Amino acid sequence: MRPLEWFVIVSMIVLAIAVFELTRRRHLKEDYSLLWLFACVVVLTVTLWRGVLFYLSSLLGVGEFTIVPVVVIGAILLLVINLHFSVKISKQSEQIQKLAEEVAILKYKRDMEPRD
């Protein structure tokens, strides 16, 4: 194995350990930890399974550089994860806006009530 492949393997293992630790400390929800662990497993599988690497390298036309497919797959996985989080953030922004409007209406109604 090349040094870059070892780097990818060690990085994915460290990332998986960090995800487990963040989940254990309740800094990361289980849904998101599964998404990150899935990404780690995919990148590790592609890195360790040399036949897939050679096939993907020839498919991409990069010759004997077997780490290129790992980088491409990693980048694609990161884009998918970013898209997922963008959708979540958009939904939460809408919910926050709605809650702020409801709180403003409730405050207005409270202030308009006659006081004894």
C-alpha positions, 0 to 999 in steps of 0.5 A: 500500500502507498503512504496516501492509502495508509493516510486515508485508512488511518484518517477514516478510523480516527474519524469513526472513533471521533464520531463514536465519542461525539455520539457518546457525549451527546454532541452528535445525534445518532442519525448524523453519526450513522451518516458519518459512519456510513461515509467512513465505511464506504471510503474504507471499503474502497481503499482496502478493496484493491480490485474496486480501486483498479476498476474505478481507476481505469473507469476514470481514466487515471491509470495506476493511481488507485487513490484517485477514486477514493478521493472522488468518492470521498468528495461525493460523499461530503457533497451528499452530507452537505446537501443533507445538512443544508436541507435540515438547516433550511427546515429549521430556519423555517421553523424558527421563523414561524416560532418567532412570529407566533411568539410575537403574536402572543406577546402582542395579545398579552400586551393588548389584554386589559390589566386589572 
